């Protein structure tokens, strides 16, 4: 291992190939990882979905990252932000602070890019 930071009993125990610049904190964190670089695991028993992968994140088995994609409750996110909602939870996400614009043209004129969120009164809109 080159420049890895590993703290915790049994942390990164399974490594069999060269790794570099991983940050692994917690008992048994990344226990089954075989290789890979630039991974971050924080918390006991945090594991990665790809045991030979790089650029992965696992914080407390709740927040996951995979090559620039973030999953909340989703170990292998399929989009830049992938949120898994529990069926009994009526509010999967809350977004605050969106600007209020009369319509799409006004939002574009204000400089919002395609895909940005804005409000029209109490309705959440997406710039298109």
Backbone torsions as a table, in degrees:
resi	resn	phi	psi	omega
1	UNK	NA	136.2	-179.8
2	UNK	-115.2	115.6	176.5
3	UNK	59.7	28.1	172.3
4	UNK	-78.3	146.9	171.3
5	UNK	-114.0	113.7	-176.0
6	UNK	-129.7	118.7	178.6
7	UNK	-131.5	122.1	177.3
8	UNK	137.2	141.4	177.9
9	UNK	-59.6	130.4	178.4
10	UNK	66.8	7.0	179.6
11	UNK	-65.8	133.1	178.2
12	UNK	54.6	32.3	-176.1
13	UNK	-64.0	-32.7	-173.6
14	UNK	-82.2	2.0	-176.4
15	UNK	-61.1	125.9	179.0
16	UNK	-121.2	-11.9	179.1
17	UNK	-123.5	165.7	-178.7
18	UNK	-59.1	131.7	174.4
19	UNK	-126.1	161.2	176.2
20	UNK	-151.4	144.7	173.1
21	UNK	56.8	39.0	171.7
22	UNK	-91.3	148.4	173.1
23	UNK	-120.6	111.5	-174.4
24	UNK	-125.8	115.2	-176.8
25	UNK	-128.6	117.0	175.6
26	UNK	133.9	147.2	177.5
27	UNK	-58.6	129.6	179.8
28	UNK	61.3	16.6	176.3
29	UNK	-66.7	137.5	-179.2
30	UNK	51.7	32.8	-177.1
31	UNK	-54.5	-40.9	-175.6
32	UNK	-97.1	5.2	179.8
33	UNK	-64.7	130.3	-179.3
34	UNK	-96.5	-37.1	179.5
35	UNK	-161.2	-174.6	179.7
36	UNK	117.9	156.7	-176.4
37	UNK	-136.3	159.7	177.6
38	UNK	61.7	33.0	177.1
39	UNK	-96.5	151.3	177.1
40	UNK	-131.1	122.4	175.1
41	UNK	-127.4	127.3	179.1
42	UNK	-129.7	119.3	177.8
43	UNK	120.1	152.2	179.4
44	UNK	-62.5	137.4	177.2
45	UNK	60.3	23.9	175.3
46	UNK	-78.5	130.0	-177.7
47	UNK	-126.2	165.1	176.7
48	UNK	-105.8	152.7	-179.0
49	UNK	-71.2	-25.7	-179.6
50	UNK	-119.9	110.0	-174.1
51	UNK	-71.2	-7.8	174.9
52	UNK	-120.7	9.3	-174.5
53	UNK	-84.6	165.7	177.1
54	UNK	-122.4	165.1	177.6
55	UNK	59.9	44.4	179.5
56	UNK	-112.7	154.8	-179.6
57	UNK	-135.7	138.4	171.5
58	UNK	-145.8	113.9	176.5
59	UNK	-114.2	107.4	175.3
60	UNK	62.7	23.5	-177.0
61	UNK	57.7	28.9	180.0
62	UNK	-130.6	-41.0	178.3
63	UNK	-109.1	121.8	-175.5
64	UNK	-121.1	150.7	175.2
65	UNK	-137.1	146.0	179.7
66	UNK	-149.0	100.9	177.9
67	UNK	50.8	50.3	175.6
68	UNK	91.1	-2.8	176.0
69	UNK	-103.6	139.6	-179.2
70	UNK	-115.3	131.9	176.6
71	UNK	-117.9	130.9	173.0
72	UNK	-105.0	106.0	-175.2
73	UNK	78.7	9.6	-178.1
74	UNK	-132.0	110.9	-174.3
75	UNK	-67.4	-32.4	179.0
76	UNK	-122.3	86.7	-176.8
77	UNK	-65.3	140.3	-179.0
78	UNK	-99.0	-3.3	-179.7
79	UNK	-143.8	171.2	178.6
80	UNK	-52.0	-39.0	174.3
81	UNK	-133.7	119.7	-176.9
82	UNK	-125.6	112.5	-176.6
83	UNK	-111.8	127.6	174.8
84	UNK	-100.9	126.6	-178.3
85	UNK	-106.1	137.3	173.7
86	UNK	-75.0	135.0	-175.1
87	UNK	-53.4	-33.4	-178.0
88	UNK	-79.7	-10.8	179.1
89	UNK	-87.4	114.4	-175.9
90	UNK	-77.5	-13.3	-177.1
91	UNK	-125.9	94.4	-179.2
92	UNK	-71.3	-25.5	-179.6
93	UNK	-158.1	150.1	173.7
94	UNK	-126.0	127.4	-179.7
95	UNK	-117.6	121.6	179.9
96	UNK	-118.7	156.2	172.0
97	UNK	88.6	10.1	178.1
98	UNK	-72.8	137.7	177.2
99	UNK	-64.9	155.4	-179.6
100	UNK	-104.5	119.0	-179.4
101	UNK	-129.3	149.9	-176.1
102	UNK	-66.5	-33.1	-177.9
103	UNK	-166.1	-178.8	-178.2
104	UNK	-60.8	-42.6	-179.0
105	UNK	-60.7	-40.9	179.5
106	UNK	-66.1	-38.1	178.7
107	UNK	-66.2	-41.6	178.5
108	UNK	-65.4	-44.4	178.4
109	UNK	-59.3	-34.8	179.3
110	UNK	-74.1	-9.0	176.8
111	UNK	104.8	4.6	179.2
112	UNK	-72.0	134.6	179.4
113	UNK	-81.2	165.4	176.0
114	UNK	-58.1	132.7	-179.5
115	UNK	96.5	-12.8	179.1
116	UNK	-69.7	152.5	178.1
117	UNK	-96.4	142.8	173.1
118	UNK	-148.1	166.4	177.4
119	UNK	-105.6	150.1	167.5
120	UNK	-126.2	91.4	-171.6
121	UNK	70.8	-120.6	179.9
122	UNK	-106.6	19.3	179.9
123	UNK	-108.4	129.3	177.4
124	UNK	-82.2	129.9	-176.8
125	UNK	-123.4	164.2	177.2
126	UNK	-124.7	129.9	178.5
127	UNK	-65.3	131.5	179.3
128	UNK	-129.3	NA	NA
